[in-house]
Amino acid sequence: MIVCSTSVRSVGCTFLDWSIHFLTGQTDFYHALLGWIPLVPNPVTKINAHGHNKNHPGGSVETQTSLLILQKQHQLTSLYPHPIPLNTAAKNLGIDLDTASPGDWQLIFDYKKADYNQMIQACHAHSAKIIFVSLGNHLSVYANTIRSLERMPLNNRPAKSINDIQNSLDQAFFKDSILAWENMGLTDIWDVRERCALKKNLLVWKQPYPDLNFDHYWIDAQNLWYNGEREIPKIIKWLGLDVEPDRFVLWQSVYREWQKIQLDALQFQFNHQHIVDSIINNWSYPIDLTFDQEIIIQHCLIFQHNMNLKTWQLTKFPSNTQELHKLLEANIHPL
């Protein structure tokens, strides 16, 4: 049996893939490139569950190759295919990313969406059991949070840091804006924060759905994060497999460790709108934001209320929203 767990964003498929093997009593895992390797007893790292070395092909071509290898095994195998990388899509279309126009980028995104659908169809054609983990459109903050350092978005190498990924994306999509601000000498941290806050549609997320007109298991990511102790055994039952009771006891502590990472990442998703409302209404609310979170708050003030902040020499936001209320001013940037 081949099990395909997939999603269009990083929302927990690595942990799900590992859980299916661990809970059913497996001790080894078949990797398409490495052969049989030991299944790790705990895949959780500081930011995700990527201690599990899953099969992780990108796009329909790599997925097809992995499927042909996995189907030769007569035991439980699995893969977590993900959308084709942007640079691969661009190469297939003959587009140079260094000179790509907005029209070129639209072609790349359309190609990526179509290829993801072909990838799902390939899994179905190989009789893989498909589990689709859905990320709701209301979770835009979470969707825009970088949670994996496995690969740079525009070239095939591991990321050194979250900033490494963000800088790569900024250079691809906002190169002209960066250059214009640098030419005006606007390079201090408060300038960078404001420039980033002016990105159009920073918090717009609309999940593209593949064509799922065949038997599959659909699960909302929040159900995986909050109710995994109930939902993952249901998935295993749907696969026609059994959960080993002794393994389930061990798995529960690992799940809660992984779950805490997801809930920590979701806290700002839940709180960011109240932070914005508190700044506008002069309500008292304690805050301790990262730089990326500060960007989102300033973005919301500009695009939701046409208000901005007097941030000259403000290297970090203060610890209470009332202090930011004192810094409110009318937005002067064209939207």
C-alpha positions as a Markdown table, in Angstrom:
| # | Residue | x | y | z |
|---|---|---|---|---|
| 1 | Met | 0.0 | 0.0 | 0.0 |
| 2 | Ile | 1.1 | 3.5 | -0.9 |
| 3 | Val | -0.2 | 6.3 | 1.3 |
| 4 | Cys | 0.0 | 9.9 | 0.0 |
| 5 | Ser | -0.4 | 12.7 | 2.5 |
| 6 | Thr | -0.3 | 16.1 | 0.9 |
| 7 | Ser | -1.2 | 19.8 | 1.3 |
| 8 | Val | -0.4 | 23.0 | -0.5 |
| 9 | Arg | 1.3 | 24.6 | 2.6 |
| 10 | Ser | 3.4 | 23.1 | 5.4 |
| 11 | Val | 0.7 | 22.2 | 7.8 |
| 12 | Gly | 1.7 | 18.8 | 9.4 |
| 13 | Cys | 1.9 | 16.2 | 6.7 |
| 14 | Thr | 5.4 | 15.2 | 7.8 |
| 15 | Phe | 4.1 | 14.4 | 11.3 |
| 16 | Leu | 1.1 | 12.6 | 9.8 |
| 17 | Asp | 3.3 | 10.5 | 7.5 |
| 18 | Trp | 5.5 | 9.5 | 10.4 |
| 19 | Ser | 2.5 | 8.8 | 12.7 |
| 20 | Ile | 0.9 | 6.3 | 10.2 |
| 21 | His | 4.1 | 4.2 | 10.3 |
| 22 | Phe | 4.8 | 4.5 | 14.0 |
| 23 | Leu | 1.3 | 3.8 | 15.2 |
| 24 | Thr | 1.0 | 0.7 | 13.0 |
| 25 | Gly | 4.1 | -0.8 | 14.6 |
| 26 | Gln | 6.6 | -0.1 | 11.8 |
| 27 | Thr | 10.3 | 0.0 | 12.8 |
| 28 | Asp | 11.7 | 0.7 | 9.3 |
| 29 | Phe | 10.8 | 3.2 | 6.6 |
| 30 | Tyr | 11.3 | 2.8 | 2.9 |
| 31 | His | 12.9 | 5.9 | 1.3 |
| 32 | Ala | 12.9 | 6.0 | -2.5 |
| 33 | Leu | 16.5 | 7.2 | -2.7 |
| 34 | Leu | 18.0 | 5.5 | 0.4 |
| 35 | Gly | 16.2 | 2.2 | 0.7 |
| 36 | Trp | 15.1 | 0.9 | 4.0 |
| 37 | Ile | 16.1 | 3.2 | 6.9 |
| 38 | Pro | 15.2 | 3.1 | 10.6 |
| 39 | Leu | 12.0 | 4.9 | 11.6 |
| 40 | Val | 12.9 | 7.6 | 14.1 |
| 41 | Pro | 11.2 | 7.3 | 17.5 |
| 42 | Asn | 10.5 | 11.0 | 17.6 |
| 43 | Pro | 10.6 | 13.3 | 14.5 |
| 44 | Val | 10.0 | 16.6 | 16.3 |
| 45 | Thr | 12.5 | 19.4 | 15.9 |
| 46 | Lys | 12.3 | 23.0 | 17.2 |
| 47 | Ile | 10.0 | 24.2 | 14.4 |
| 48 | Asn | 8.4 | 21.1 | 12.8 |
| 49 | Ala | 8.5 | 17.3 | 12.6 |
| 50 | His | 11.2 | 17.1 | 9.9 |
| 51 | Gly | 13.4 | 14.7 | 11.9 |
| 52 | His | 11.4 | 12.1 | 9.9 |
| 53 | Asn | 13.1 | 11.6 | 6.5 |
| 54 | Lys | 10.0 | 11.2 | 4.4 |
| 55 | Asn | 9.7 | 10.8 | 0.7 |
| 56 | His | 9.1 | 14.4 | -0.4 |
| 57 | Pro | 8.9 | 14.8 | -4.2 |
| 58 | Gly | 8.1 | 18.2 | -5.6 |
| 59 | Gly | 5.7 | 18.4 | -8.5 |
| 60 | Ser | 4.1 | 15.8 | -10.8 |
| 61 | Val | 7.3 | 14.5 | -12.5 |
| 62 | Glu | 9.2 | 13.8 | -9.3 |
| 63 | Thr | 6.1 | 12.3 | -7.7 |
| 64 | Gln | 5.6 | 9.9 | -10.7 |
| 65 | Thr | 9.2 | 8.8 | -10.3 |
| 66 | Ser | 8.7 | 8.2 | -6.6 |
| 67 | Leu | 5.5 | 6.3 | -7.1 |
| 68 | Leu | 7.2 | 3.9 | -9.6 |
| 69 | Ile | 9.8 | 3.1 | -7.0 |
| 70 | Leu | 7.4 | 2.7 | -4.1 |
| 71 | Gln | 5.0 | 0.4 | -5.9 |
| 72 | Lys | 7.7 | -2.2 | -6.2 |
| 73 | Gln | 7.6 | -2.7 | -2.4 |
| 74 | His | 5.1 | -5.1 | -1.0 |
| 75 | Gln | 4.8 | -3.4 | 2.4 |
| 76 | Leu | 3.4 | -0.1 | 3.7 |
| 77 | Thr | 5.1 | 2.8 | 1.9 |
| 78 | Ser | 4.3 | 6.5 | 1.8 |
| 79 | Leu | 5.1 | 9.9 | 0.3 |
| 80 | Tyr | 4.4 | 13.5 | 1.0 |
| 81 | Pro | 4.4 | 15.2 | -2.4 |
| 82 | His | 4.4 | 19.0 | -2.5 |
| 83 | Pro | 3.7 | 21.6 | -5.2 |
| 84 | Ile | 6.4 | 22.0 | -7.8 |
| 85 | Pro | 9.0 | 24.6 | -6.7 |
| 86 | Leu | 8.8 | 28.0 | -8.4 |
| 87 | Asn | 12.2 | 27.8 | -10.0 |
| 88 | Thr | 11.4 | 24.4 | -11.6 |
| 89 | Ala | 8.1 | 25.7 | -12.9 |
| 90 | Ala | 9.9 | 28.7 | -14.4 |
| 91 | Lys | 12.5 | 26.5 | -16.0 |
| 92 | Asn | 9.8 | 24.3 | -17.6 |
| 93 | Leu | 8.2 | 27.4 | -19.0 |
| 94 | Gly | 11.5 | 28.9 | -20.2 |
| 95 | Ile | 11.1 | 31.9 | -17.9 |
| 96 | Asp | 14.2 | 33.6 | -16.4 |
| 97 | Leu | 13.3 | 34.5 | -12.8 |
| 98 | Asp | 15.8 | 37.4 | -12.7 |
| 99 | Thr | 13.8 | 39.2 | -15.4 |
| 100 | Ala | 10.4 | 37.8 | -14.8 |
| 101 | Ser | 7.5 | 40.2 | -15.4 |
| 102 | Pro | 4.2 | 40.2 | -13.5 |
| 103 | Gly | 2.7 | 38.3 | -16.4 |
| 104 | Asp | 5.5 | 35.7 | -16.3 |
| 105 | Trp | 4.8 | 35.2 | -12.6 |
| 106 | Gln | 1.1 | 34.6 | -13.3 |
| 107 | Leu | 2.1 | 32.0 | -15.8 |
| 108 | Ile | 4.3 | 30.3 | -13.2 |
| 109 | Phe | 1.6 | 30.3 | -10.6 |
| 110 | Asp | -1.0 | 28.9 | -13.0 |
| 111 | Tyr | 1.5 | 26.2 | -14.1 |
| 112 | Lys | 2.2 | 25.3 | -10.4 |
| 113 | Lys | -1.6 | 25.0 | -9.7 |
| 114 | Ala | -2.1 | 22.7 | -12.8 |
| 115 | Asp | 0.9 | 20.6 | -12.0 |
| 116 | Tyr | -0.3 | 20.0 | -8.4 |
| 117 | Asn | -3.6 | 18.7 | -9.8 |
| 118 | Gln | -1.6 | 16.4 | -12.1 |
| 119 | Met | 0.4 | 15.2 | -9.1 |
| 120 | Ile | -2.7 | 14.2 | -7.2 |
| 121 | Gln | -4.1 | 12.4 | -10.3 |
| 122 | Ala | -0.8 | 10.5 | -10.6 |
| 123 | Cys | -1.1 | 9.3 | -7.0 |
| 124 | His | -4.7 | 8.2 | -7.7 |
| 125 | Ala | -3.6 | 6.4 | -10.9 |
| 126 | His | -1.1 | 4.4 | -8.8 |
| 127 | Ser | -3.9 | 3.4 | -6.4 |
| 128 | Ala | -2.3 | 5.5 | -3.6 |
| 129 | Lys | -4.5 | 6.2 | -0.6 |
| 130 | Ile | -4.7 | 10.0 | -0.7 |
| 131 | Ile | -5.0 | 12.2 | 2.4 |
| 132 | Phe | -5.5 | 15.9 | 1.7 |
| 133 | Val | -4.8 | 18.3 | 4.6 |
| 134 | Ser | -6.7 | 21.5 | 4.0 |
| 135 | Leu | -5.7 | 25.0 | 5.4 |
| 136 | Gly | -8.6 | 27.3 | 5.7 |
| 137 | Asn | -8.6 | 30.7 | 4.0 |
| 138 | His | -9.1 | 32.5 | 7.3 |
| 139 | Leu | -5.7 | 31.3 | 8.5 |
| 140 | Ser | -3.8 | 33.8 | 6.4 |
| 141 | Val | -1.2 | 34.7 | 9.1 |
| 142 | Tyr | -0.3 | 31.0 | 9.6 |
| 143 | Ala | -0.2 | 30.5 | 5.8 |
| 144 | Asn | 2.3 | 33.3 | 5.5 |
| 145 | Thr | 4.5 | 32.0 | 8.3 |
| 146 | Ile | 7.7 | 30.3 | 7.1 |
| 147 | Arg | 8.0 | 27.0 | 9.0 |
| 148 | Ser | 10.4 | 24.9 | 7.0 |
| 149 | Leu | 14.1 | 25.4 | 6.1 |
| 150 | Glu | 14.4 | 22.3 | 3.9 |
| 151 | Arg | 14.5 | 24.2 | 0.6 |
| 152 | Met | 14.8 | 27.7 | -0.7 |
| 153 | Pro | 11.7 | 28.8 | -2.7 |
| 154 | Leu | 13.7 | 29.8 | -5.8 |
| 155 | Asn | 16.7 | 27.5 | -5.8 |
| 156 | Asn | 17.4 | 23.9 | -4.8 |
| 157 | Arg | 19.4 | 24.3 | -1.6 |
| 158 | Pro | 18.5 | 24.2 | 2.1 |
| 159 | Ala | 17.7 | 27.6 | 3.7 |
| 160 | Lys | 20.2 | 29.0 | 6.2 |
| 161 | Ser | 17.4 | 30.7 | 8.1 |
| 162 | Ile | 13.9 | 32.1 | 7.9 |
| 163 | Asn | 15.5 | 35.5 | 6.9 |
| 164 | Asp | 17.3 | 33.7 | 4.1 |
| 165 | Ile | 14.0 | 32.6 | 2.6 |
| 166 | Gln | 12.3 | 36.0 | 3.2 |
| 167 | Asn | 15.1 | 37.9 | 1.6 |
| 168 | Ser | 15.0 | 35.6 | -1.5 |
| 169 | Leu | 11.2 | 36.2 | -1.9 |
| 170 | Asp | 11.6 | 40.0 | -1.4 |
| 171 | Gln | 14.3 | 40.2 | -4.0 |
| 172 | Ala | 12.1 | 38.2 | -6.4 |
| 173 | Phe | 8.8 | 40.2 | -5.9 |
| 174 | Phe | 9.8 | 43.6 | -4.5 |
| 175 | Lys | 13.2 | 44.2 | -6.0 |
| 176 | Asp | 12.2 | 47.6 | -7.5 |
| 177 | Ser | 10.7 | 48.7 | -4.2 |
| 178 | Ile | 13.9 | 47.7 | -2.3 |
| 179 | Leu | 16.1 | 49.6 | -4.7 |
| 180 | Ala | 13.9 | 52.7 | -4.6 |
| 181 | Trp | 14.0 | 52.9 | -0.8 |
| 182 | Glu | 17.7 | 52.2 | -0.7 |
| 183 | Asn | 18.3 | 55.1 | -3.2 |
| 184 | Met | 16.4 | 57.4 | -0.8 |
| 185 | Gly | 18.6 | 56.2 | 2.1 |
| 186 | Leu | 15.7 | 54.5 | 3.8 |
| 187 | Thr | 17.6 | 51.5 | 5.0 |
| 188 | Asp | 17.2 | 51.6 | 8.8 |
| 189 | Ile | 15.2 | 48.9 | 10.6 |
| 190 | Trp | 12.1 | 51.1 | 10.9 |
| 191 | Asp | 12.3 | 51.9 | 7.2 |
| 192 | Val | 12.6 | 48.2 | 6.3 |
| 193 | Arg | 9.6 | 47.4 | 8.5 |
| 194 | Glu | 7.5 | 50.1 | 6.8 |
| 195 | Arg | 8.5 | 49.1 | 3.3 |
| 196 | Cys | 7.6 | 45.5 | 4.1 |
| 197 | Ala | 4.3 | 46.5 | 5.6 |
| 198 | Leu | 3.3 | 48.1 | 2.3 |
| 199 | Lys | 3.4 | 44.8 | 0.5 |
| 200 | Lys | 0.1 | 44.3 | -1.3 |
| 201 | Asn | -2.1 | 41.5 | -0.1 |
| 202 | Leu | 0.3 | 40.4 | 2.6 |
| 203 | Leu | -2.4 | 38.6 | 4.5 |
| 204 | Val | -4.5 | 37.3 | 1.6 |
| 205 | Trp | -4.5 | 33.5 | 1.4 |
| 206 | Lys | -6.8 | 31.4 | -0.8 |
| 207 | Gln | -6.1 | 27.7 | -0.9 |
| 208 | Pro | -6.1 | 26.2 | -4.4 |
| 209 | Tyr | -8.0 | 23.0 | -4.3 |
| 210 | Pro | -7.0 | 20.0 | -6.5 |
| 211 | Asp | -9.6 | 18.0 | -8.3 |
| 212 | Leu | -10.6 | 15.4 | -5.7 |
| 213 | Asn | -13.4 | 13.6 | -7.5 |
| 214 | Phe | -12.4 | 10.2 | -6.2 |
| 215 | Asp | -12.2 | 8.4 | -2.9 |
| 216 | His | -9.8 | 10.3 | -0.5 |
| 217 | Tyr | -9.6 | 11.4 | 3.1 |
| 218 | Trp | -10.0 | 15.2 | 3.6 |
| 219 | Ile | -9.1 | 16.7 | 6.9 |
| 220 | Asp | -8.9 | 20.3 | 8.1 |
| 221 | Ala | -5.4 | 21.2 | 9.4 |
| 222 | Gln | -6.9 | 22.5 | 12.6 |
| 223 | Asn | -8.5 | 19.1 | 13.3 |
| 224 | Leu | -5.0 | 17.6 | 12.9 |
| 225 | Trp | -3.5 | 20.2 | 15.3 |
| 226 | Tyr | -6.2 | 20.1 | 17.9 |
| 227 | Asn | -7.8 | 16.7 | 17.7 |
| 228 | Gly | -5.0 | 14.5 | 16.3 |
| 229 | Glu | -5.3 | 12.0 | 19.1 |
| 230 | Arg | -8.8 | 11.2 | 17.8 |
| 231 | Glu | -8.4 | 12.0 | 14.0 |
| 232 | Ile | -5.1 | 10.2 | 13.2 |
| 233 | Pro | -6.4 | 6.8 | 14.5 |
| 234 | Lys | -9.5 | 7.5 | 12.3 |
| 235 | Ile | -7.2 | 8.0 | 9.3 |
| 236 | Ile | -5.4 | 4.8 | 10.1 |
| 237 | Lys | -8.7 | 2.9 | 10.3 |
| 238 | Trp | -9.7 | 4.4 | 6.9 |
| 239 | Leu | -6.5 | 3.0 | 5.5 |
| 240 | Gly | -7.6 | -0.5 | 6.7 |
| 241 | Leu | -4.8 | -0.6 | 9.3 |
| 242 | Asp | -4.7 | -1.0 | 13.1 |
| 243 | Val | -3.2 | 1.2 | 15.8 |
| 244 | Glu | -1.0 | -0.7 | 18.2 |
| 245 | Pro | -2.0 | 0.2 | 21.7 |
| 246 | Asp | 1.5 | 0.3 | 23.2 |
| 247 | Arg | 2.7 | 2.5 | 20.3 |
| 248 | Phe | -0.3 | 4.9 | 20.8 |
| 249 | Val | 0.8 | 5.6 | 24.4 |
| 250 | Leu | 4.3 | 6.5 | 23.3 |
| 251 | Trp | 2.9 | 8.5 | 20.4 |
| 252 | Gln | 0.7 | 10.6 | 22.5 |
| 253 | Ser | 3.6 | 12.4 | 24.3 |
| 254 | Val | 5.3 | 13.0 | 20.9 |
| 255 | Tyr | 2.0 | 14.3 | 19.5 |
| 256 | Arg | 1.7 | 16.8 | 22.3 |
| 257 | Glu | 5.2 | 18.0 | 21.8 |
| 258 | Trp | 4.5 | 18.5 | 18.1 |
| 259 | Gln | 1.1 | 20.1 | 18.9 |
| 260 | Lys | 2.7 | 22.7 | 21.1 |
| 261 | Ile | 4.8 | 23.9 | 18.1 |
| 262 | Gln | 1.6 | 24.4 | 16.1 |
| 263 | Leu | -0.3 | 26.1 | 18.8 |
| 264 | Asp | 2.6 | 28.5 | 19.5 |
| 265 | Ala | 2.6 | 29.3 | 15.8 |
| 266 | Leu | -1.1 | 30.0 | 15.9 |
| 267 | Gln | -1.1 | 32.4 | 18.8 |
| 268 | Phe | -0.4 | 35.4 | 16.6 |
| 269 | Gln | -3.0 | 34.3 | 14.1 |
| 270 | Phe | -5.5 | 34.4 | 16.9 |
| 271 | Asn | -4.3 | 37.6 | 18.5 |
| 272 | His | -3.2 | 39.9 | 15.7 |
| 273 | Gln | -6.6 | 41.5 | 14.9 |
| 274 | His | -7.1 | 42.3 | 18.6 |
| 275 | Ile | -3.7 | 43.9 | 18.7 |
| 276 | Val | -4.7 | 46.1 | 15.7 |
| 277 | Asp | -8.0 | 47.0 | 17.3 |
| 278 | Ser | -6.3 | 47.8 | 20.6 |
| 279 | Ile | -3.9 | 50.2 | 18.8 |
| 280 | Ile | -6.8 | 52.0 | 17.0 |
| 281 | Asn | -9.0 | 52.2 | 20.1 |
| 282 | Asn | -6.4 | 52.9 | 22.7 |
| 283 | Trp | -7.0 | 49.7 | 24.6 |
| 284 | Ser | -4.4 | 48.3 | 26.9 |
| 285 | Tyr | -3.0 | 45.0 | 25.7 |
| 286 | Pro | 0.5 | 43.6 | 26.4 |
| 287 | Ile | 2.6 | 42.6 | 23.4 |
| 288 | Asp | 6.0 | 41.2 | 22.6 |
| 289 | Leu | 6.3 | 40.9 | 18.9 |
| 290 | Thr | 8.9 | 39.6 | 16.5 |
| 291 | Phe | 10.0 | 41.8 | 13.6 |
| 292 | Asp | 7.9 | 39.9 | 11.2 |
| 293 | Gln | 4.8 | 40.2 | 13.5 |
| 294 | Glu | 5.4 | 44.0 | 13.7 |
| 295 | Ile | 5.3 | 44.1 | 9.9 |
| 296 | Ile | 1.9 | 42.4 | 9.9 |
| 297 | Ile | 0.5 | 44.8 | 12.5 |
| 298 | Gln | 1.7 | 47.8 | 10.6 |
| 299 | His | 0.4 | 46.3 | 7.4 |
| 300 | Cys | -3.1 | 45.9 | 9.0 |
| 301 | Leu | -3.1 | 49.5 | 10.3 |
| 302 | Ile | -2.3 | 50.8 | 6.8 |
| 303 | Phe | -4.6 | 48.6 | 4.8 |
| 304 | Gln | -7.5 | 48.2 | 7.2 |
| 305 | His | -7.6 | 51.7 | 8.7 |
| 306 | Asn | -5.4 | 53.9 | 6.4 |
| 307 | Met | -3.4 | 54.7 | 9.5 |
| 308 | Asn | 0.4 | 54.4 | 10.0 |
| 309 | Leu | 2.8 | 54.7 | 12.9 |
| 310 | Lys | 5.5 | 57.3 | 13.6 |
| 311 | Thr | 8.3 | 54.8 | 13.7 |
| 312 | Trp | 11.4 | 56.9 | 13.2 |
| 313 | Gln | 14.1 | 55.4 | 15.4 |
| 314 | Leu | 11.7 | 52.8 | 16.7 |
| 315 | Thr | 13.8 | 49.6 | 16.5 |
| 316 | Lys | 11.2 | 47.5 | 18.4 |
| 317 | Phe | 7.6 | 48.0 | 19.1 |
| 318 | Pro | 6.8 | 48.9 | 22.8 |
| 319 | Ser | 5.3 | 46.3 | 25.2 |
| 320 | Asn | 1.7 | 47.7 | 25.2 |
| 321 | Thr | -0.7 | 48.7 | 22.4 |
| 322 | Gln | -1.5 | 52.0 | 24.1 |
| 323 | Glu | 2.1 | 53.1 | 23.5 |
| 324 | Leu | 1.6 | 52.4 | 19.8 |
| 325 | His | -1.7 | 54.3 | 19.9 |
| 326 | Lys | 0.3 | 57.4 | 20.7 |
| 327 | Leu | 2.3 | 56.9 | 17.5 |
| 328 | Leu | -0.7 | 56.7 | 15.2 |
| 329 | Glu | -0.8 | 59.1 | 12.2 |
| 330 | Ala | -2.6 | 59.2 | 8.9 |
| 331 | Asn | -1.1 | 57.0 | 6.2 |
| 332 | Ile | 0.5 | 59.0 | 3.4 |
| 333 | His | 1.4 | 56.1 | 1.1 |
| 334 | Pro | -0.8 | 55.5 | -2.0 |
| 335 | Leu | -2.5 | 52.1 | -1.7 |
